[in-house]
């Protein structure tokens, strides 16, 4: 049975910032869902709670991805500062 036009419209309406913030906050949580692989590696398996192919789904993903890249940039900055500090301690 096909879904009504209203069903699809309700998932593309604002406020989409709620979904963006939810995705961002999920990534920032200390405990995310993880799964252990056979080789001992750990992967993050946090799932998007919204129906696929909706604006809510896309906004949640955008927030989650933004939080990932913000943390990546922060880690790179911290690593650079650590290396700079170690260099200064050894050479000056």
N, CA, C and O of each residue as an XYZ file, in Angstrom:
368
protein
N       0.831     -1.167      0.000
C       0.000      0.000      0.000
C       0.886      1.244      0.000
O       1.805      1.359      0.811
N       0.612      2.147     -0.887
C       1.400      3.370     -1.008
C       1.091      4.321      0.148
O      -0.036      4.379      0.640
N       2.088      5.043      0.558
C       1.897      6.019      1.625
C       1.368      7.321      1.048
O       1.595      7.649     -0.117
N       0.671      8.038      1.878
C       0.065      9.283      1.411
C       1.117     10.365      1.223
O       2.228     10.273      1.745
N       0.751     11.373      0.480
C       1.638     12.503      0.244
C       1.957     13.199      1.568
O       3.071     13.683      1.766
N       0.985     13.246      2.461
C       1.189     13.895      3.753
C       2.296     13.199      4.549
O       3.059     13.865      5.249
N       2.393     11.882      4.454
C       3.414     11.141      5.180
C       4.804     11.647      4.815
O       5.631     11.859      5.702
N       5.074     11.841      3.545
C       6.388     12.289      3.106
C       6.612     13.762      3.397
O       7.738     14.171      3.682
N       5.562     14.561      3.331
C       5.712     15.993      3.601
C       6.031     16.267      5.061
O       6.791     17.187      5.364
N       5.471     15.491      5.958
C       5.688     15.777      7.378
C       7.135     15.534      7.798
O       7.585     16.095      8.798
N       7.873     14.707      7.053
C       9.261     14.457      7.394
C      10.219     15.437      6.739
O      11.425     15.359      6.972
N       9.719     16.349      5.934
C      10.605     17.324      5.307
C      10.351     18.728      5.830
O      10.823     19.701      5.243
N       9.628     18.842      6.903
C       9.306     20.151      7.454
C      10.279     20.535      8.566
O      10.850     19.677      9.239
N      10.451     21.835      8.741
C      11.262     22.288      9.875
C      10.551     21.998     11.181
O       9.352     21.722     11.131
N      11.166     22.034     12.316
C      12.535     22.490     12.553
C      13.530     21.345     12.414
O      13.558     20.432     13.238
N      14.327     21.399     11.386
C      15.316     20.350     11.156
C      16.538     20.509     12.051
O      17.351     19.591     12.158
N      16.675     21.674     12.699
C      17.810     21.860     13.600
C      17.749     20.892     14.779
O      18.774     20.579     15.383
N      16.554     20.422     15.101
C      16.415     19.445     16.190
C      17.124     18.147     15.821
O      17.840     17.570     16.640
N      16.926     17.692     14.595
C      17.582     16.459     14.144
C      19.091     16.653     14.024
O      19.870     15.761     14.358
N      19.495     17.838     13.542
C      20.926     18.137     13.420
C      21.587     18.077     14.799
O      22.631     17.448     14.971
N      20.971     18.733     15.768
C      21.526     18.748     17.124
C      21.529     17.353     17.734
O      22.458     16.990     18.456
N      20.491     16.569     17.447
C      20.422     15.206     17.987
C      21.572     14.360     17.445
O      22.203     13.624     18.203
N      21.850     14.452     16.153
C      22.965     13.713     15.561
C      24.296     14.151     16.122
O      25.177     13.328     16.370
N      24.444     15.460     16.323
C      25.681     16.000     16.878
C      25.889     15.493     18.303
O      26.989     15.073     18.663
N      24.833     15.533     19.110
C      24.932     15.108     20.498
C      25.188     13.610     20.638
O      25.899     13.182     21.548
N      24.615     12.817     19.746
C      24.842     11.368     19.808
C      26.318     11.054     19.623
O      26.862     10.186     20.307
N      26.967     11.755     18.702
C      28.389     11.481     18.490
C      29.220     11.923     19.688
O      30.220     11.285     20.018
N      28.821     12.994     20.330
C      29.578     13.515     21.468
C      29.415     12.669     22.726
O      30.208     12.799     23.658
N      28.403     11.806     22.770
C      28.205     10.965     23.957
C      29.418     10.081     24.189
O      30.045      9.597     23.247
N      29.733      9.882     25.447
C      30.898      9.067     25.787
C      30.701      7.607     25.388
O      31.652      6.932     24.992
N      29.466      7.124     25.493
C      29.211      5.719     25.182
C      28.320      5.619     23.946
O      27.143      5.976     23.982
N      28.894      5.136     22.872
C      28.129      4.857     21.669
C      28.025      3.341     21.536
O      28.755      2.589     22.183
N      27.114      2.919     20.694
C      26.981      1.482     20.479
C      28.187      0.993     19.704
O      28.530      1.546     18.658
N      28.826     -0.035     20.213
C      29.989     -0.587     19.528
C      29.800     -2.073     19.307
O      28.987     -2.723     19.964
N      30.561     -2.588     18.377
C      30.491     -4.008     18.042
C      31.919     -4.529     17.891
O      32.743     -3.914     17.213
N      32.202     -5.653     18.520
C      33.513     -6.275     18.420
C      33.538     -7.213     17.220
O      32.671     -8.076     17.081
N      34.527     -7.045     16.362
C      34.700     -7.935     15.223
C      35.561     -9.127     15.627
O      36.189     -9.122     16.686
N      35.584    -10.131     14.786
C      36.320    -11.360     15.088
C      37.803    -11.083     15.266
O      38.438    -11.696     16.124
N      38.371    -10.179     14.481
C      39.800     -9.880     14.563
C      40.181     -9.032     15.759
O      41.359     -8.727     15.944
N      39.210     -8.643     16.578
C      39.500     -7.841     17.750
C      39.253     -6.356     17.556
O      39.342     -5.580     18.508
N      38.945     -5.959     16.335
C      38.688     -4.546     16.064
C      37.300     -4.160     16.591
O      36.403     -4.997     16.685
N      37.148     -2.898     16.926
C      35.875     -2.375     17.414
C      35.342     -1.365     16.414
O      36.079     -0.493     15.956
N      34.063     -1.479     16.074
C      33.450     -0.504     15.176
C      32.257      0.134     15.883
O      31.631     -0.478     16.749
N      31.956      1.365     15.503
C      30.814      2.083     16.068
C      29.602      1.767     15.202
O      29.655      1.894     13.978
N      28.509      1.354     15.840
C      27.311      0.974     15.087
C      26.105      1.806     15.509
O      24.999      1.280     15.640
N      26.316      3.098     15.720
C      25.217      3.975     16.080
C      24.301      4.122     14.870
O      24.762      4.418     13.768
N      23.021      3.918     15.075
C      22.071      3.931     13.965
C      21.259      5.228     13.955
O      20.946      5.796     15.001
N      20.938      5.665     12.776
C      20.092      6.833     12.591
C      18.652      6.435     12.904
O      18.154      5.468     12.326
N      17.967      7.147     13.797
C      16.624      6.744     14.213
C      15.499      7.154     13.264
O      14.345      6.795     13.499
N      15.803      7.889     12.209
C      14.755      8.408     11.316
C      14.629      7.558     10.054
O      15.581      6.882      9.663
N      13.457      7.591      9.417
C      13.267      6.825      8.176
C      14.209      7.311      7.075
O      14.438      8.510      6.916
N      14.747      6.358      6.324
C      15.650      6.691      5.236
C      14.945      7.531      4.189
O      13.724      7.470      4.050
N      15.714      8.309      3.458
C      15.223      9.172      2.383
C      14.288     10.260      2.882
O      13.377     10.670      2.163
N      14.502     10.732      4.098
C      13.742     11.867      4.610
C      14.731     12.960      4.985
O      15.917     12.697      5.184
N      14.237     14.178      5.077
C      15.097     15.289      5.464
C      15.595     15.109      6.901
O      16.719     15.496      7.221
N      14.773     14.532      7.754
C      15.197     14.304      9.131
C      16.402     13.371      9.183
O      17.349     13.603      9.934
N      16.354     12.316      8.377
C      17.469     11.367      8.283
C      18.739     12.092      7.848
O      19.805     11.914      8.437
N      18.607     12.910      6.811
C      19.762     13.618      6.262
C      20.325     14.627      7.259
O      21.543     14.759      7.378
N      19.468     15.332      7.967
C      19.932     16.315      8.940
C      20.605     15.637     10.127
O      21.599     16.148     10.644
N      20.081     14.501     10.565
C      20.709     13.764     11.657
C      22.104     13.323     11.234
O      23.062     13.449     11.997
N      22.212     12.805     10.011
C      23.516     12.372      9.488
C      24.479     13.552      9.392
O      25.658     13.419      9.720
N      23.986     14.699      8.948
C      24.824     15.887      8.812
C      25.362     16.311     10.182
O      26.538     16.654     10.304
N      24.521     16.291     11.201
C      24.973     16.632     12.546
C      25.989     15.637     13.079
O      26.986     16.022     13.690
N      25.735     14.360     12.847
C      26.647     13.309     13.295
C      28.010     13.451     12.612
O      29.052     13.356     13.259
N      27.985     13.678     11.309
C      29.231     13.826     10.556
C      29.986     15.085     10.982
O      31.214     15.075     11.067
N      29.257     16.162     11.249
C      29.899     17.401     11.684
C      30.614     17.191     13.014
O      31.737     17.662     13.197
N      29.976     16.495     13.933
C      30.596     16.219     15.222
C      31.855     15.365     15.036
O      32.849     15.558     15.735
N      31.805     14.421     14.092
C      32.970     13.576     13.814
C      34.143     14.423     13.339
O      35.261     14.278     13.833
N      33.888     15.308     12.379
C      34.968     16.121     11.833
C      35.446     17.170     12.826
O      36.625     17.524     12.817
N      34.570     17.672     13.674
C      34.996     18.592     14.730
C      35.947     17.886     15.695
O      36.971     18.447     16.085
N      35.610     16.665     16.076
C      36.483     15.906     16.980
C      37.801     15.551     16.294
O      38.856     15.586     16.927
N      37.750     15.216     15.025
C      38.966     14.900     14.284
C      39.897     16.113     14.246
O      41.103     15.985     14.457
N      39.328     17.289     13.976
C      40.118     18.512     13.937
C      40.703     18.820     15.321
O      41.853     19.245     15.432
N      39.917     18.608     16.357
C      40.385     18.841     17.730
C      41.529     17.889     18.076
O      42.511     18.296     18.697
N      41.405     16.631     17.679
C      42.473     15.662     17.945
C      43.749     16.016     17.205
O      44.843     15.870     17.749
N      43.620     16.482     15.964
C      44.800     16.887     15.202
C      45.480     18.076     15.865
O      46.707     18.130     15.942
N      44.685     19.029     16.344
C      45.222     20.201     17.022
C      45.948     19.791     18.300
O      47.047     20.273     18.577
N      45.335     18.904     19.075
C      45.965     18.448     20.308
C      47.258     17.681     20.036
O      48.235     17.815     20.774
N      47.257     16.887     18.985
C      48.452     16.129     18.640
C      49.572     17.065     18.218
O      50.728     16.862     18.590
N      49.237     18.081     17.451
C      50.242     19.047     17.022
C      50.808     19.798     18.213
O      52.019     20.004     18.294
N      49.955     20.210     19.137
C      50.426     20.910     20.333
C      51.324     20.010     21.179
O      52.320     20.473     21.734
N      50.975     18.725     21.279
C      51.792     17.778     22.041
C      53.158     17.618     21.389
O      54.177     17.608     22.080
N      53.189     17.494     20.068
C      54.457     17.344     19.363
C      55.306     18.605     19.501
O      56.520     18.524     19.684
N      54.669     19.763     19.412
C      55.385     21.028     19.548
C      55.974     21.149     20.956
O      57.112     21.590     21.119
N      55.201     20.757     21.966
C      55.673     20.828     23.347
C      56.849     19.875     23.560
O      57.835     20.235     24.203
N      56.745     18.668     23.023
C      57.833     17.701     23.170
C      59.098     18.198     22.466
O      60.208     18.031     22.972
N      58.917     18.807     21.302
C      60.082     19.347     20.573
C      60.752     20.458     21.375
O      61.978     20.488     21.488
N      59.959     21.369     21.930
C      60.507     22.480     22.691
C      61.209     22.005     23.947
O      62.225     22.584     24.332
N      60.702     20.975     24.598
C      61.331     20.458     25.789
C      62.685     19.823     25.485
O      63.607     19.895     26.297
N      62.802     19.204     24.319
C      64.041     18.520     23.959
C      65.087     19.425     23.322
O      66.272     19.092     23.340
N      64.688     20.542     22.769
C      65.637     21.369     22.017
C      65.904     22.714     22.665
O      66.787     23.432     22.198
N      65.202     23.087     23.701
C      65.449     24.405     24.291
C      65.679     24.300     25.771
O      65.903     25.312     26.435
